[in-house]
Amino acid sequence: MSKQHPVAASAITDTATEQAPVIDQPVPYTPTLFFGGVEEFVRCWLRFAWQHRVDAHACFWAPDWWRFDEAAARLTVLWNGWESCRMESGTALSAWWINHLDPHMAQLTSEHGPFREYYDVLTEHPHDPLPIAPLPQGHVLAHLEPHLAHLDGGCPGPYGLVYETPFTFITH
């Protein structure tokens, strides 16, 4: 019979009965959105925050912005960027204004933008909120999916095949 050292024998027994350590898995962080969708973002924040005089000469606006694919896509991108930047510290929102809001709004409201036919929409003062037409009952901005698919790593495929997007579209 072979004799084992008492310490070595107990080490073998302890190891055999010991379970593998449980490593806590990080819980994925799901940020809470401030706005329920792009329509709410435009209606409750953007129309008040973006203070430019709409004069139907150099600056145009469409109260029914959601009818225009380009406008709805650009404003959805702005909303998603705003939601992301508001949770960061430092100058993230400032950079969002300069790098995202200003260029997108300049394109949307320019004399060459999608609202260029809206000569009758004017604001008296730069601090007047942008006029907004409510979305019709049951209207869904689903026609945007082909324009936004690239934001989720996908892109519009051939023959109109489109990958799902992570964006929420609201209907009120």
Secondary structure per residue as TSV (DSSP state, phi and psi in degrees):
chain	resnum	aa	ss	phi	psi
A	1	M	-	360.0	138.2
A	2	S	-	-95.3	140.6
A	3	K	-	-95.9	136.3
A	4	Q	-	-105.5	149.8
A	5	H	-	-66.9	136.3
A	6	P	H	-59.4	-36.3
A	7	V	H	-69.1	-42.5
A	8	A	H	-64.0	-39.7
A	9	A	H	-65.2	-42.1
A	10	S	H	-69.9	-32.1
A	11	A	H	-65.5	-37.9
A	12	I	H	-66.5	-44.2
A	13	T	H	-66.7	-43.0
A	14	D	H	-62.1	-40.8
A	15	T	H	-67.3	-37.2
A	16	A	H	-68.4	-35.7
A	17	T	H	-89.6	-14.8
A	18	E	-	-75.6	136.9
A	19	Q	-	-88.7	156.3
A	20	A	-	-62.3	140.4
A	21	P	-	-64.4	141.0
A	22	V	-	-87.4	121.8
A	23	I	-	-97.4	124.4
A	24	D	-	-64.6	125.0
A	25	Q	-	-83.8	136.2
A	26	P	-	-65.0	137.0
A	27	V	-	-80.4	125.8
A	28	P	-	-62.4	135.2
A	29	Y	-	-84.9	120.8
A	30	T	-	-110.1	108.5
A	31	P	-	-67.5	148.3
A	32	T	-	-89.4	126.8
A	33	L	-	-75.2	142.2
A	34	F	S	-77.6	-40.6
A	35	F	S	-111.2	146.6
A	36	G	S	-75.9	-12.2
A	37	G	S	175.9	179.7
A	38	V	H	-65.1	-38.8
A	39	E	H	-60.4	-44.5
A	40	E	H	-67.1	-38.4
A	41	F	H	-59.9	-46.1
A	42	V	I	-68.3	-46.3
A	43	R	I	-67.9	-38.3
A	44	C	I	-101.2	-18.6
A	45	W	I	-127.8	-59.7
A	46	L	I	-58.4	-44.3
A	47	R	H	-61.3	-23.3
A	48	F	H	-95.4	-35.5
A	49	A	H	-77.5	-37.4
A	50	W	-	-85.1	102.7
A	51	Q	-	-109.0	86.2
A	52	H	-	-128.8	147.8
A	53	R	-	-78.2	121.9
A	54	V	-	-87.3	112.6
A	55	D	-	-118.1	1.5
A	56	A	S	56.5	27.1
A	57	H	S	-128.7	-60.4
A	58	A	S	-108.1	-16.0
A	59	C	-	-139.6	120.3
A	60	F	-	-117.6	152.8
A	61	W	-	-146.4	146.4
A	62	A	-	-118.0	117.2
A	63	P	T	-57.6	-29.6
A	64	D	T	-98.6	50.1
A	65	W	G	-52.1	-31.3
A	66	W	G	-67.2	-12.4
A	67	R	G	-76.5	-17.9
A	68	F	-	-101.0	119.6
A	69	D	H	-55.4	-46.7
A	70	E	H	-61.9	-44.6
A	71	A	H	-64.5	-47.1
A	72	A	H	-62.7	-39.3
A	73	A	H	-67.3	-47.1
A	74	R	H	-63.8	-42.7
A	75	L	H	-69.2	-31.8
A	76	T	H	-66.8	-41.7
A	77	V	H	-62.4	-42.0
A	78	L	H	-62.3	-44.2
A	79	W	H	-60.5	-47.2
A	80	N	H	-62.7	-41.0
A	81	G	H	-64.2	-40.7
A	82	W	H	-63.1	-45.3
A	83	E	H	-59.0	-40.7
A	84	S	H	-68.9	-47.1
A	85	C	H	-70.3	-30.0
A	86	R	H	-65.9	-21.4
A	87	M	T	-89.6	-7.4
A	88	E	S	-92.3	157.8
A	89	S	-	-94.4	173.9
A	90	G	T	78.2	-135.4
A	91	T	T	-101.6	21.0
A	92	A	H	-58.3	-46.0
A	93	L	H	-68.4	-34.6
A	94	S	H	-62.6	-45.3
A	95	A	H	-63.7	-36.1
A	96	W	H	-61.6	-44.4
A	97	W	I	-58.4	-50.4
A	98	I	I	-71.1	-44.5
A	99	N	I	-90.7	-16.5
A	100	H	I	-125.7	-60.7
A	101	L	I	-60.7	-52.8
A	102	D	H	-57.9	-49.9
A	103	P	H	-65.5	-40.2
A	104	H	H	-66.3	-44.5
A	105	M	H	-67.5	-35.3
A	106	A	H	-61.4	-40.8
A	107	Q	H	-69.4	-44.5
A	108	L	H	-64.2	-40.6
A	109	T	H	-96.7	3.1
A	110	S	S	-75.5	168.8
A	111	E	T	-66.6	-11.4
A	112	H	T	-108.2	-0.7
A	113	G	S	-79.6	178.5
A	114	P	T	-65.8	-18.9
A	115	F	T	-94.6	8.3
A	116	R	T	-59.7	-17.9
A	117	E	T	-88.5	-3.9
A	118	Y	-	-90.5	74.2
A	119	Y	T	-77.2	-20.2
A	120	D	T	-91.9	-0.2
A	121	V	-	-97.6	113.9
A	122	L	-	-133.7	151.9
A	123	T	-	-121.2	139.3
A	124	E	S	-69.6	-42.8
A	125	H	S	-127.8	153.2
A	126	P	T	-60.4	-26.0
A	127	H	T	-88.3	0.2
A	128	D	S	-70.1	137.0
A	129	P	-	-66.8	149.9
A	130	L	-	-63.5	134.8
A	131	P	-	-69.6	142.0
A	132	I	-	-129.4	132.3
A	133	A	-	-96.2	134.3
A	134	P	-	-66.8	148.3
A	135	L	-	-64.4	138.1
A	136	P	-	-61.4	150.1
A	137	Q	T	-52.5	126.8
A	138	G	T	82.3	-1.5
A	139	H	-	-69.2	132.0
A	140	V	-	-123.1	138.0
A	141	L	G	-83.4	34.2
A	142	A	G	-66.0	-22.3
A	143	H	G	-64.9	-6.7
A	144	L	G	-81.7	-18.9
A	145	E	H	-50.6	-43.3
A	146	P	H	-62.8	-28.0
A	147	H	H	-83.8	-17.9
A	148	L	H	-113.6	-4.2
A	149	A	G	-58.1	-33.5
A	150	H	G	-63.9	-19.1
A	151	L	G	-72.7	-17.4
A	152	D	G	-104.9	19.0
A	153	G	T	88.0	-8.2
A	154	G	-	-99.2	-176.9
A	155	C	-	-156.3	160.6
A	156	P	-	-60.4	130.1
A	157	G	-	-94.5	-177.8
A	158	P	G	-66.4	153.1
A	159	Y	G	61.8	27.7
A	160	G	G	78.5	7.7
A	161	L	-	-72.8	130.2
A	162	V	-	-130.9	138.0
A	163	Y	-	-76.9	155.0
A	164	E	-	-63.5	152.4
A	165	T	-	-113.7	155.2
A	166	P	-	-87.4	8.4
A	167	F	-	-86.8	150.9
A	168	T	-	-100.8	129.7
A	169	F	-	-113.6	127.6
A	170	I	-	-105.5	160.6
A	171	T	-	-120.5	12.9
A	172	H	-	-105.7	360.0
